[in-house]
Amino acid sequence: MICPDCKTVELVEKRETIRFEECGLSGVVLQDVLVRQCDGCGNRLVSIPNLSGLHRSIAMVLVNKPERLAPEEIRFLRKSLGWSKADFARKMHVRPEQVSRWESEKAPKPMQVQNELLLRTLVAKGQKIEDYEEHLEEIASKEPCGKFLLSLFFERQQWHNRVAVCQG
């Protein structure tokens, strides 16, 4: 494949581990992803298969994590439902300003536990989570951990999480 930018150099294919910040979360890493790079102009084309499946995998990891949700994670889950801030506020029976506070990176106001559990349940709806009822006691029971790091890999046409850890 010829570089679409400089149109003169053949792209070199390799597999890499990349940070996937485009999803809106700062700690997501994708392993063994196909990257095509132009040695002439430096252009990089990253190929991420099954993007909707990847987003669903990330959402399910967030739904099941024992720590409380961080603002960027609340925003990601809201968007995974396809809701605007106004839609989210309406469905959660809160004012739109409250949603802005939950998602604020500068001055976050944590969701009440019952709202967070409702959000997690809404995201999980339609897909069975193994041992969800038993796991419910653990979910959202710990204080935020700082940065949450999630590493995923693509295998057999699906995204799988390899590591989900809190970095204090």
N, C-alpha and C positions, 0 to 999 in steps of 0.2 A: 504494500500500500504506500502510495506517495503522500508526502506531507501536504495537507490541505492549505497550509499557510504559505510555505515557500515554494511549493509545487516542483521541487527539484530533487529532494533527497528521499530515499526510501525510509520508512519508519521501521525502527527496531523494536521487536516485541520481547517483553520480559514480564515476569510475574513479580509483584512487589506487595509489601504491606504498606497500606496508606491510611492516613487519618481521613475520616469522612465527616468533616465539619459542616459540609453543605446540608446535612440533615437538621442542623440547628442545635446539635449537641456537641460539646467540646471534647468528649472522651470516647468517641467511637472509632475503632480501628478495624479495617477490613484486611484480611490476610489472603495472600495468594491471588491477587487481583491482576488481570491482564492490563498492562500499560504499554502503549505504543509511543515511542519517543523519536523525535527528529534530532539527529546529531548536528544538523545544519543550523536550525533556528531555535532549537530547544523546546519546540512545541511538544506537549504531552497530551495524549488522548487516553483517558481511563475508561475501561469497559466494565461496567457494573451490571451483571446479569440480574434479572428478576428484581427490579428496584422496589416494586410494591411488596414483594415477599420479604425483602430486606427491611423495609419500614415496619412491616408487621412483626418481624422477629425482634427488632429493637423495641417496639411497643410492648411486646409480651415480656421481655426481660424487665422493662421498667415496671410493668404491672406486678410482677412477682418479686421485685427487690424488697428486702426487709426495711431499708431506710426510707425515711420520708422523702417525698419528691422535691427536687430542687426546681426553681422557677423555669429553667430551660426545659426540664423534663415535663412539667405541667403544660408548657406551650407546645412541645412536641406531641404529647398525647391529645391535646385539644385539636391540633391540626390533623393528627392521624384520624380523627373522627370527621374531618372535613368541616369543622365548625369555625365560624368567625368568633371574635370575642363576644359580640352581641348574642349570637346563637348559644354560645357556651353559658353566658350569664343567664339567659332565659331558661335553659334546660337545668341549670343548677339552682335556679330560684334566688339569684343574687343580682346586685346591680353591676353594670359593666365596669364601673370603677374598681369593684372588688376583684374582678378577673385581672385587671391591669396590675393591681397590687400583688396578686399571687404570682404573676409572671415577671415582675420587676426584678432586674438584676441589681439595681442600685439600692433599693430600699424594699426588699421583699417582705411580704406579710404572709406567713405560712397558711396554707389551707387548714381548715379545721379537719380533724381526722375523719369525720363522717363524710365530708365533701370529697376528701382524697379517696376514700374507699369507694364512693359512688363513681368517681372518675375512673378508677381502676376497673371497676365492675363494668362500666359502660364500654371501655376499650376491650375488655376480655369477652364481652357478650358475643355469642355466636361461635366461639372457639373454646373447647373444653380445656381447662387448665388442670393438669394432674394434681390431685390432692388439694384443690383450691380451698375447700372448707377448712381442712386442717391447717393449711398454709396461711389462712386469713388472720390467725392470731399473730403471726410473725410480720405480716405485711404492714408497713407504715408504723411499726412499733418503736423504731430507733430514731434517734436524732439524725439530721443530715450529716453526712460524713466528709464534706468538702467536695472534691472532684470524684465523679463516678466514671470508671474506665470500663469500656465494653469492647471486647475483641470478637469479631465475627468472621466466619469463613463460609464459602459457597461450595456445596457438595451435593451431587445428585439432584440438581435443579432446585435446591432449597438453601436458605441461609440458616446457619447454626451458630449459637454463641459458644465460644471456647472459654472465655474468661469474663467474668463480671465482678469487678472489685472496687472497693472504695479506697481512694487515696487520701489519707488524712493530711 
